[in-house]
Amino acid sequence: MKRQRAGDLEGALNAFRQGLQIRSFMLHSVSDPNKLRSEELHSAMFLIQEAVEISECTGAQSIATVAMLKGLLGMLCHLRGDIEHAIDAYLQALRSLEQLGEEHCLSRAILLHCLGDARSELESYRTALAAYMEAHQVRLVKRTLQTDQGALLLMSIGLARVAVKDLANAMEAYTLAALVFESIGKIETNAFAVLLTYIGAVKLRMSHLEDAASSLLQARHIRMKLGSLGSAEGKHLLVILQQLQQQLQQQMQQHQGEESVRALPSPRRSPRGDACM
């Protein structure tokens, strides 16, 4: 909010993007993302809407400034749960920024990521994936994939691929995100714990139980160390660990049943080859 009031619109985009990332994590846990709503968000949204309208009427601001104001308006709508208006604002901002060329491409990457998140909330996963991949291409060209936001974008790509049941490519995106976190020294963070939870959940769906256990237990260790196991995301992790435990128990019971069958004596056979009791 302070950056927006001071006129640092790109800084405000980055700050609100962090808020939306929290919303995304909450959506994939057991918590209600609408807890992020507040009167302060409503006031900021009103002020930005007013600034956009004045700028469009008077032509006092540059196209880039108006575009970023629309992007911020979309983020505020998004944070309040008004997804359809958020998507409309994102698309307007992106169309303007695209016309301006390379200068504002990182702002485009941020807004494309937001657009993908909004489409995901409407369960339009393939169009969300298209937005994420466009943001990925921008970050790849501008060499900003090896950053916090780059890693979080890769996580979003993974989530979208899971939603369309493309688990192998989801794992590829998650693995790349893990490599980015490792390269920037952010493996003892809550964000990395979230990533490990996502990886464990996919491994569980693929019935790779040992791999799932390794990722989930590492996530639990990080959260215990950071004191965040009681958070919404931490509780979600515990739910998945419980599901893993149930599958391991079922696997153990199945193996015990197979061993019992193999241990049964073979039926005796008569000289004619018939089974004898």
Phi and psi in degrees as GROMACS dihedral restraints (atoms count N, CA, C in turn):
[ dihedral_restraints ]
;  ai    aj    ak    al  type     phi  dphi    fc
    3     4     5     6     1   -62.1    20    10
    4     5     6     7     1   -40.9    20    10
    6     7     8     9     1   -66.3    20    10
    7     8     9    10     1   -38.9    20    10
    9    10    11    12     1   -62.8    20    10
   10    11    12    13     1   -43.7    20    10
   12    13    14    15     1   -67.0    20    10
   13    14    15    16     1   -31.4    20    10
   15    16    17    18     1   -82.0    20    10
   16    17    18    19     1    -4.1    20    10
   18    19    20    21     1    89.3    20    10
   19    20    21    22     1     4.3    20    10
   21    22    23    24     1   -84.9    20    10
   22    23    24    25     1    80.8    20    10
   24    25    26    27     1   -70.3    20    10
   25    26    27    28     1   -37.8    20    10
   27    28    29    30     1   -67.1    20    10
   28    29    30    31     1   -39.2    20    10
   30    31    32    33     1   -63.1    20    10
   31    32    33    34     1   -38.5    20    10
   33    34    35    36     1   -65.9    20    10
   34    35    36    37     1   -39.0    20    10
   36    37    38    39     1   -57.9    20    10
   37    38    39    40     1   -46.4    20    10
   39    40    41    42     1   -64.2    20    10
   40    41    42    43     1   -40.4    20    10
   42    43    44    45     1   -66.1    20    10
   43    44    45    46     1   -46.1    20    10
   45    46    47    48     1   -68.3    20    10
   46    47    48    49     1   -29.7    20    10
   48    49    50    51     1   -61.0    20    10
   49    50    51    52     1   -37.6    20    10
   51    52    53    54     1   -64.0    20    10
   52    53    54    55     1   -38.5    20    10
   54    55    56    57     1   -63.9    20    10
   55    56    57    58     1   -40.4    20    10
   57    58    59    60     1   -67.5    20    10
   58    59    60    61     1   -31.1    20    10
   60    61    62    63     1   -65.4    20    10
   61    62    63    64     1   -39.5    20    10
   63    64    65    66     1   -60.4    20    10
   64    65    66    67     1   -42.9    20    10
   66    67    68    69     1   -59.5    20    10
   67    68    69    70     1   -43.4    20    10
   69    70    71    72     1   -61.4    20    10
   70    71    72    73     1   -45.3    20    10
   72    73    74    75     1   -60.0    20    10
   73    74    75    76     1   -41.0    20    10
   75    76    77    78     1   -66.0    20    10
   76    77    78    79     1   -37.7    20    10
   78    79    80    81     1   -62.6    20    10
   79    80    81    82     1   -30.1    20    10
   81    82    83    84     1   -97.9    20    10
   82    83    84    85     1    16.4    20    10
   84    85    86    87     1  -123.2    20    10
   85    86    87    88     1  -151.7    20    10
   87    88    89    90     1  -106.7    20    10
   88    89    90    91     1    18.8    20    10
   90    91    92    93     1  -106.0    20    10
   91    92    93    94     1   168.3    20    10
   93    94    95    96     1   -99.6    20    10
   94    95    96    97     1   112.4    20    10
   96    97    98    99     1   -66.4    20    10
   97    98    99   100     1   -18.8    20    10
   99   100   101   102     1   -72.1    20    10
  100   101   102   103     1    -3.8    20    10
  102   103   104   105     1   -65.7    20    10
  103   104   105   106     1   -13.5    20    10
  105   106   107   108     1   -77.8    20    10
  106   107   108   109     1    -7.2    20    10
  108   109   110   111     1   -70.5    20    10
  109   110   111   112     1   148.8    20    10
  111   112   113   114     1  -162.7    20    10
  112   113   114   115     1   164.7    20    10
  114   115   116   117     1   -64.5    20    10
  115   116   117   118     1   -32.6    20    10
  117   118   119   120     1   -64.4    20    10
  118   119   120   121     1   -39.6    20    10
  120   121   122   123     1   -62.8    20    10
  121   122   123   124     1   -41.9    20    10
  123   124   125   126     1   -62.7    20    10
  124   125   126   127     1   -42.7    20    10
  126   127   128   129     1   -64.3    20    10
  127   128   129   130     1   -44.0    20    10
  129   130   131   132     1   -63.0    20    10
  130   131   132   133     1   -40.7    20    10
  132   133   134   135     1   -62.2    20    10
  133   134   135   136     1   -41.4    20    10
  135   136   137   138     1   -62.4    20    10
  136   137   138   139     1   -44.6    20    10
  138   139   140   141     1   -64.0    20    10
  139   140   141   142     1   -42.5    20    10
  141   142   143   144     1   -67.7    20    10
  142   143   144   145     1   -41.7    20    10
  144   145   146   147     1   -58.4    20    10
  145   146   147   148     1   -41.5    20    10
  147   148   149   150     1   -65.0    20    10
  148   149   150   151     1   -41.9    20    10
  150   151   152   153     1   -63.7    20    10
  151   152   153   154     1   -40.4    20    10
  153   154   155   156     1   -62.4    20    10
  154   155   156   157     1   -47.5    20    10
  156   157   158   159     1   -62.9    20    10
  157   158   159   160     1   -42.3    20    10
  159   160   161   162     1   -64.0    20    10
  160   161   162   163     1   -44.5    20    10
  162   163   164   165     1   -63.6    20    10
  163   164   165   166     1   -40.8    20    10
  165   166   167   168     1   -68.4    20    10
  166   167   168   169     1   -33.6    20    10
  168   169   170   171     1   -76.0    20    10
  169   170   171   172     1   -38.7    20    10
  171   172   173   174     1   -98.4    20    10
  172   173   174   175     1   -19.9    20    10
  174   175   176   177     1    68.5    20    10
  175   176   177   178     1    22.3    20    10
  177   178   179   180     1   -74.9    20    10
  178   179   180   181     1   -24.5    20    10
  180   181   182   183     1  -105.2    20    10
  181   182   183   184     1   157.0    20    10
  183   184   185   186     1   -70.7    20    10
  184   185   186   187     1   163.1    20    10
  186   187   188   189     1   -59.9    20    10
  187   188   189   190     1   -39.8    20    10
  189   190   191   192     1   -63.0    20    10
  190   191   192   193     1   -42.1    20    10
  192   193   194   195     1   -64.5    20    10
  193   194   195   196     1   -45.5    20    10
  195   196   197   198     1   -63.0    20    10
  196   197   198   199     1   -41.2    20    10
  198   199   200   201     1   -61.3    20    10
  199   200   201   202     1   -43.7    20    10
  201   202   203   204     1   -70.7    20    10
  202   203   204   205     1   -32.6    20    10
  204   205   206   207     1   -62.3    20    10
  205   206   207   208     1   -41.3    20    10
  207   208   209   210     1   -65.5    20    10
  208   209   210   211     1   -37.5    20    10
  210   211   212   213     1   -62.0    20    10
  211   212   213   214     1   -43.3    20    10
  213   214   215   216     1   -64.6    20    10
  214   215   216   217     1   -37.8    20    10
  216   217   218   219     1   -61.9    20    10
  217   218   219   220     1   -42.0    20    10
  219   220   221   222     1   -61.2    20    10
  220   221   222   223     1   -42.0    20    10
  222   223   224   225     1   -62.9    20    10
  223   224   225   226     1   -41.3    20    10
  225   226   227   228     1   -67.2    20    10
  226   227   228   229     1   -41.2    20    10
  228   229   230   231     1   -59.9    20    10
  229   230   231   232     1   -42.1    20    10
  231   232   233   234     1   -62.0    20    10
  232   233   234   235     1   -47.6    20    10
  234   235   236   237     1   -62.0    20    10
  235   236   237   238     1   -30.1    20    10
  237   238   239   240     1   -84.6    20    10
  238   239   240   241     1    -4.8    20    10
  240   241   242   243     1    90.6    20    10
  241   242   243   244     1     8.4    20    10
  243   244   245   246     1   -91.7    20    10
  244   245   246   247     1    79.3    20    10
  246   247   248   249     1   -70.0    20    10
  247   248   249   250     1   -42.4    20    10
  249   250   251   252     1   -63.5    20    10
  250   251   252   253     1   -43.4    20    10
  252   253   254   255     1   -67.6    20    10
  253   254   255   256     1   -33.0    20    10
  255   256   257   258     1   -62.7    20    10
  256   257   258   259     1   -46.5    20    10
  258   259   260   261     1   -61.0    20    10
  259   260   261   262     1   -42.8    20    10
  261   262   263   264     1   -60.6    20    10
  262   263   264   265     1   -43.5    20    10
  264   265   266   267     1   -67.4    20    10
  265   266   267   268     1   -41.5    20    10
  267   268   269   270     1   -59.6    20    10
  268   269   270   271     1   -45.5    20    10
  270   271   272   273     1   -64.8    20    10
  271   272   273   274     1   -40.1    20    10
  273   274   275   276     1   -62.5    20    10
  274   275   276   277     1   -44.3    20    10
  276   277   278   279     1   -64.6    20    10
  277   278   279   280     1   -41.8    20    10
  279   280   281   282     1   -67.0    20    10
  280   281   282   283     1   -38.9    20    10
  282   283   284   285     1   -61.4    20    10
  283   284   285   286     1   -40.6    20    10
  285   286   287   288     1   -68.7    20    10
  286   287   288   289     1   -45.9    20    10
  288   289   290   291     1   -65.5    20    10
  289   290   291   292     1   -33.8    20    10
  291   292   293   294     1   -63.7    20    10
  292   293   294   295     1   -34.5    20    10
  294   295   296   297     1   -68.3    20    10
  295   296   297   298     1   -24.1    20    10
  297   298   299   300     1   -84.0    20    10
  298   299   300   301     1    -9.2    20    10
  300   301   302   303     1    84.4    20    10
  301   302   303   304     1  -149.9    20    10
  303   304   305   306     1   -69.7    20    10
  304   305   306   307     1   -25.6    20    10
  306   307   308   309     1   -57.3    20    10
  307   308   309   310     1   -37.1    20    10
  309   310   311   312     1  -113.9    20    10
  310   311   312   313     1    27.1    20    10
  312   313   314   315     1   -68.1    20    10
  313   314   315   316     1   -28.9    20    10
  315   316   317   318     1   -69.8    20    10
  316   317   318   319     1   -34.3    20    10
  318   319   320   321     1   -63.9    20    10
  319   320   321   322     1   -37.5    20    10
  321   322   323   324     1   -61.3    20    10
  322   323   324   325     1   -42.7    20    10
  324   325   326   327     1   -60.4    20    10
  325   326   327   328     1   -41.9    20    10
  327   328   329   330     1   -63.3    20    10
  328   329   330   331     1   -45.9    20    10
  330   331   332   333     1   -71.1    20    10
  331   332   333   334     1   -32.4    20    10
  333   334   335   336     1   -65.0    20    10
  334   335   336   337     1   -38.9    20    10
  336   337   338   339     1   -61.7    20    10
  337   338   339   340     1   -44.5    20    10
  339   340   341   342     1   -62.8    20    10
  340   341   342   343     1   -42.3    20    10
  342   343   344   345     1   -60.3    20    10
  343   344   345   346     1   -43.3    20    10
  345   346   347   348     1   -60.6    20    10
  346   347   348   349     1   -42.5    20    10
  348   349   350   351     1   -61.5    20    10
  349   350   351   352     1   -43.0    20    10
  351   352   353   354     1   -64.3    20    10
  352   353   354   355     1   -43.4    20    10
  354   355   356   357     1   -64.2    20    10
  355   356   357   358     1   -36.0    20    10
  357   358   359   360     1   -62.6    20    10
  358   359   360   361     1   -38.5    20    10
  360   361   362   363     1   -64.5    20    10
  361   362   363   364     1   -26.5    20    10
  363   364   365   366     1   -90.2    20    10
  364   365   366   367     1     7.0    20    10
  366   367   368   369     1    63.9    20    10
  367   368   369   370     1    25.6    20    10
  369   370   371   372     1   -96.1    20    10
  370   371   372   373     1    73.0    20    10
  372   373   374   375     1   -71.0    20    10
  373   374   375   376     1   -33.5    20    10
  375   376   377   378     1   -71.1    20    10
  376   377   378   379     1   -38.4    20    10
  378   379   380   381     1   -72.3    20    10
  379   380   381   382     1   -31.0    20    10
  381   382   383   384     1   -63.3    20    10
  382   383   384   385     1   -44.5    20    10
  384   385   386   387     1   -62.1    20    10
  385   386   387   388     1   -37.1    20    10
  387   388   389   390     1   -61.9    20    10
  388   389   390   391     1   -42.0    20    10
  390   391   392   393     1   -66.4    20    10
  391   392   393   394     1   -43.5    20    10
  393   394   395   396     1   -60.6    20    10
  394   395   396   397     1   -42.6    20    10
  396   397   398   399     1   -69.1    20    10
  397   398   399   400     1   -32.3    20    10
  399   400   401   402     1   -67.3    20    10
  400   401   402   403     1   -41.7    20    10
  402   403   404   405     1   -63.0    20    10
  403   404   405   406     1   -39.4    20    10
  405   406   407   408     1   -60.4    20    10
  406   407   408   409     1   -42.9    20    10
  408   409   410   411     1   -63.6    20    10
  409   410   411   412     1   -41.0    20    10
  411   412   413   414     1   -61.8    20    10
  412   413   414   415     1   -47.5    20    10
  414   415   416   417     1   -66.2    20    10
  415   416   417   418     1   -34.1    20    10
  417   418   419   420     1   -65.1    20    10
  418   419   420   421     1   -46.1    20    10
  420   421   422   423     1   -65.4    20    10
  421   422   423   424     1   -41.0    20    10
  423   424   425   426     1   -87.3    20    10
  424   425   426   427     1     2.4    20    10
  426   427   428   429     1    58.3    20    10
  427   428   429   430     1    44.8    20    10
  429   430   431   432     1  -119.9    20    10
  430   431   432   433     1    21.7    20    10
  432   433   434   435     1   -78.2    20    10
  433   434   435   436     1   -26.8    20    10
  435   436   437   438     1   -85.3    20    10
  436   437   438   439     1    54.4    20    10
  438   439   440   441     1  -138.8    20    10
  439   440   441   442     1   171.2    20    10
  441   442   443   444     1   -52.9    20    10
  442   443   444   445     1   -50.8    20    10
  444   445   446   447     1   -65.8    20    10
  445   446   447   448     1   -32.8    20    10
  447   448   449   450     1   -64.4    20    10
  448   449   450   451     1   -43.4    20    10
  450   451   452   453     1   -64.4    20    10
  451   452   453   454     1   -41.3    20    10
  453   454   455   456     1   -66.4    20    10
  454   455   456   457     1   -34.5    20    10
  456   457   458   459     1   -63.4    20    10
  457   458   459   460     1   -43.5    20    10
  459   460   461   462     1   -62.1    20    10
  460   461   462   463     1   -36.3    20    10
  462   463   464   465     1   -63.6    20    10
  463   464   465   466     1   -41.3    20    10
  465   466   467   468     1   -64.5    20    10
  466   467   468   469     1   -39.6    20    10
  468   469   470   471     1   -60.4    20    10
  469   470   471   472     1   -43.1    20    10
  471   472   473   474     1   -61.1    20    10
  472   473   474   475     1   -43.9    20    10
  474   475   476   477     1   -61.7    20    10
  475   476   477   478     1   -41.9    20    10
  477   478   479   480     1   -65.1    20    10
  478   479   480   481     1   -38.6    20    10
  480   481   482   483     1   -68.2    20    10
  481   482   483   484     1   -36.0    20    10
  483   484   485   486     1   -61.9    20    10
  484   485   486   487     1   -42.0    20    10
  486   487   488   489     1   -63.0    20    10
  487   488   489   490     1   -30.2    20    10
  489   490   491   492     1   -97.9    20    10
  490   491   492   493     1    14.8    20    10
  492   493   494   495     1    64.9    20    10
  493   494   495   496     1    30.0    20    10
  495   496   497   498     1  -101.0    20    10
  496   497   498   499     1    72.3    20    10
  498   499   500   501     1   -68.6    20    10
  499   500   501   502     1   -35.7    20    10
  501   502   503   504     1   -63.2    20    10
  502   503   504   505     1   -45.9    20    10
  504   505   506   507     1   -73.8    20    10
  505   506   507   508     1   -26.0    20    10
  507   508   509   510     1   -63.4    20    10
  508   509   510   511     1   -43.8    20    10
  510   511   512   513     1   -63.7    20    10
  511   512   513   514     1   -35.7    20    10
  513   514   515   516     1   -62.8    20    10
  514   515   516   517     1   -44.2    20    10
  516   517   518   519     1   -64.6    20    10
  517   518   519   520     1   -42.7    20    10
  519   520   521   522     1   -64.2    20    10
  520   521   522   523     1   -39.6    20    10
  522   523   524   525     1   -63.9    20    10
  523   524   525   526     1   -41.5    20    10
  525   526   527   528     1   -63.9    20    10
  526   527   528   529     1   -39.9    20    10
  528   529   530   531     1   -62.1    20    10
  529   530   531   532     1   -40.6    20    10
  531   532   533   534     1   -62.9    20    10
  532   533   534   535     1   -40.2    20    10
  534   535   536   537     1   -63.8    20    10
  535   536   537   538     1   -38.2    20    10
  537   538   539   540     1   -65.8    20    10
  538   539   540   541     1   -46.8    20    10
  540   541   542   543     1   -57.9    20    10
  541   542   543   544     1   -41.4    20    10
  543   544   545   546     1   -65.0    20    10
  544   545   546   547     1   -41.5    20    10
  546   547   548   549     1   -67.6    20    10
  547   548   549   550     1   -27.8    20    10
  549   550   551   552     1  -102.1    20    10
  550   551   552   553     1     8.5    20    10
  552   553   554   555     1    69.7    20    10
  553   554   555   556     1    38.8    20    10
  555   556   557   558     1  -119.8    20    10
  556   557   558   559     1    41.1    20    10
  558   559   560   561     1   -92.2    20    10
  559   560   561   562     1    -6.7    20    10
  561   562   563   564     1  -107.8    20    10
  562   563   564   565     1    49.7    20    10
  564   565   566   567     1  -129.0    20    10
  565   566   567   568     1   161.5    20    10
  567   568   569   570     1   -64.3    20    10
  568   569   570   571     1   -35.3    20    10
  570   571   572   573     1   -62.3    20    10
  571   572   573   574     1   -40.4    20    10
  573   574   575   576     1   -68.6    20    10
  574   575   576   577     1   -35.1    20    10
  576   577   578   579     1   -63.2    20    10
  577   578   579   580     1   -38.3    20    10
  579   580   581   582     1   -62.4    20    10
  580   581   582   583     1   -45.2    20    10
  582   583   584   585     1   -58.8    20    10
  583   584   585   586     1   -45.9    20    10
  585   586   587   588     1   -61.5    20    10
  586   587   588   589     1   -35.6    20    10
  588   589   590   591     1   -64.5    20    10
  589   590   591   592     1   -43.7    20    10
  591   592   593   594     1   -61.3    20    10
  592   593   594   595     1   -43.8    20    10
  594   595   596   597     1   -62.1    20    10
  595   596   597   598     1   -46.4    20    10
  597   598   599   600     1   -60.0    20    10
  598   599   600   601     1   -39.8    20    10
  600   601   602   603     1   -64.4    20    10
  601   602   603   604     1   -40.5    20    10
  603   604   605   606     1   -68.2    20    10
  604   605   606   607     1   -43.7    20    10
  606   607   608   609     1   -59.5    20    10
  607   608   609   610     1   -36.6    20    10
  609   610   611   612     1   -64.4    20    10
  610   611   612   613     1   -43.5    20    10
  612   613   614   615     1   -64.9    20    10
  613   614   615   616     1   -29.3    20    10
  615   616   617   618     1   -86.8    20    10
  616   617   618   619     1     1.4    20    10
  618   619   620   621     1    64.1    20    10
  619   620   621   622     1    25.9    20    10
  621   622   623   624     1   -92.6    20    10
  622   623   624   625     1    76.3    20    10
  624   625   626   627     1   -67.3    20    10
  625   626   627   628     1   -38.9    20    10
  627   628   629   630     1   -65.8    20    10
  628   629   630   631     1   -43.2    20    10
  630   631   632   633     1   -64.5    20    10
  631   632   633   634     1   -40.7    20    10
  633   634   635   636     1   -61.2    20    10
  634   635   636   637     1   -44.3    20    10
  636   637   638   639     1   -61.6    20    10
  637   638   639   640     1   -41.4    20    10
  639   640   641   642     1   -59.9    20    10
  640   641   642   643     1   -47.5    20    10
  642   643   644   645     1   -67.6    20    10
  643   644   645   646     1   -45.0    20    10
  645   646   647   648     1   -67.9    20    10
  646   647   648   649     1   -38.8    20    10
  648   649   650   651     1   -69.5    20    10
  649   650   651   652     1   -34.0    20    10
  651   652   653   654     1   -66.0    20    10
  652   653   654   655     1   -40.4    20    10
  654   655   656   657     1   -62.4    20    10
  655   656   657   658     1   -42.3    20    10
  657   658   659   660     1   -63.8    20    10
  658   659   660   661     1   -40.4    20    10
  660   661   662   663     1   -60.9    20    10
  661   662   663   664     1   -43.8    20    10
  663   664   665   666     1   -62.8    20    10
  664   665   666   667     1   -45.2    20    10
  666   667   668   669     1   -67.4    20    10
  667   668   669   670     1   -37.0    20    10
  669   670   671   672     1   -63.7    20    10
  670   671   672   673     1   -39.7    20    10
  672   673   674   675     1   -66.3    20    10
  673   674   675   676     1   -37.7    20    10
  675   676   677   678     1   -88.3    20    10
  676   677   678   679     1    -8.7    20    10
  678   679   680   681     1    74.0    20    10
  679   680   681   682     1    28.0    20    10
  681   682   683   684     1  -114.5    20    10
  682   683   684   685     1    16.9    20    10
  684   685   686   687     1   -68.7    20    10
  685   686   687   688     1   -23.7    20    10
  687   688   689   690     1   -85.3    20    10
  688   689   690   691     1    -1.0    20    10
  690   691   692   693     1   -73.5    20    10
  691   692   693   694     1   171.7    20    10
  693   694   695   696     1   -58.5    20    10
  694   695   696   697     1   -43.3    20    10
  696   697   698   699     1   -69.0    20    10
  697   698   699   700     1   -35.1    20    10
  699   700   701   702     1   -65.3    20    10
  700   701   702   703     1   -40.8    20    10
  702   703   704   705     1   -65.4    20    10
  703   704   705   706     1   -36.4    20    10
  705   706   707   708     1   -63.1    20    10
  706   707   708   709     1   -40.5    20    10
  708   709   710   711     1   -58.7    20    10
  709   710   711   712     1   -44.2    20    10
  711   712   713   714     1   -63.9    20    10
  712   713   714   715     1   -35.5    20    10
  714   715   716   717     1   -63.2    20    10
  715   716   717   718     1   -43.5    20    10
  717   718   719   720     1   -68.0    20    10
  718   719   720   721     1   -37.1    20    10
  720   721   722   723     1   -62.0    20    10
  721   722   723   724     1   -36.8    20    10
  723   724   725   726     1   -66.2    20    10
  724   725   726   727     1   -40.6    20    10
  726   727   728   729     1   -62.5    20    10
  727   728   729   730     1   -40.1    20    10
  729   730   731   732     1   -61.1    20    10
  730   731   732   733     1   -45.4    20    10
  732   733   734   735     1   -59.7    20    10
  733   734   735   736     1   -41.1    20    10
  735   736   737   738     1   -63.7    20    10
  736   737   738   739     1   -42.7    20    10
  738   739   740   741     1   -66.5    20    10
  739   740   741   742     1   -37.2    20    10
  741   742   743   744     1   -64.7    20    10
  742   743   744   745     1   -39.5    20    10
  744   745   746   747     1   -65.2    20    10
  745   746   747   748     1   -42.1    20    10
  747   748   749   750     1   -63.5    20    10
  748   749   750   751     1   -40.6    20    10
  750   751   752   753     1   -64.0    20    10
  751   752   753   754     1   -41.1    20    10
  753   754   755   756     1   -64.6    20    10
  754   755   756   757     1   -43.9    20    10
  756   757   758   759     1   -62.8    20    10
  757   758   759   760     1   -39.1    20    10
  759   760   761   762     1   -63.6    20    10
  760   761   762   763     1   -43.9    20    10
  762   763   764   765     1   -64.5    20    10
  763   764   765   766     1   -39.6    20    10
  765   766   767   768     1   -63.8    20    10
  766   767   768   769     1   -39.0    20    10
  768   769   770   771     1   -63.6    20    10
  769   770   771   772     1   -41.9    20    10
  771   772   773   774     1   -65.0    20    10
  772   773   774   775     1   -39.6    20    10
  774   775   776   777     1   -64.5    20    10
  775   776   777   778     1   -39.2    20    10
  777   778   779   780     1   -64.4    20    10
  778   779   780   781     1   -39.6    20    10
  780   781   782   783     1   -65.2    20    10
  781   782   783   784     1   -42.4    20    10
  783   784   785   786     1   -66.8    20    10
  784   785   786   787     1   -27.5    20    10
  786   787   788   789     1   -78.3    20    10
  787   788   789   790     1   -13.8    20    10
  789   790   791   792     1   -65.2    20    10
  790   791   792   793     1   141.9    20    10
  792   793   794   795     1   -67.3    20    10
  793   794   795   796     1   143.4    20    10
  795   796   797   798     1   -71.7    20    10
  796   797   798   799     1   142.6    20    10
  798   799   800   801     1   -64.6    20    10
  799   800   801   802     1   139.1    20    10
  801   802   803   804     1   -69.1    20    10
  802   803   804   805     1   151.7    20    10
  804   805   806   807     1  -119.2    20    10
  805   806   807   808     1   142.3    20    10
  807   808   809   810     1   -75.9    20    10
  808   809   810   811     1   166.2    20    10
  810   811   812   813     1   -55.9    20    10
  811   812   813   814     1   -25.2    20    10
  813   814   815   816     1   -85.1    20    10
  814   815   816   817     1    -4.0    20    10
  816   817   818   819     1    96.0    20    10
  817   818   819   820     1     2.3    20    10
  819   820   821   822     1   -83.4    20    10
  820   821   822   823     1   148.7    20    10
  822   823   824   825     1   -70.2    20    10
  823   824   825   826     1   136.9    20    10
  825   826   827   828     1  -112.9    20    10
  826   827   828   829     1   142.1    20    10
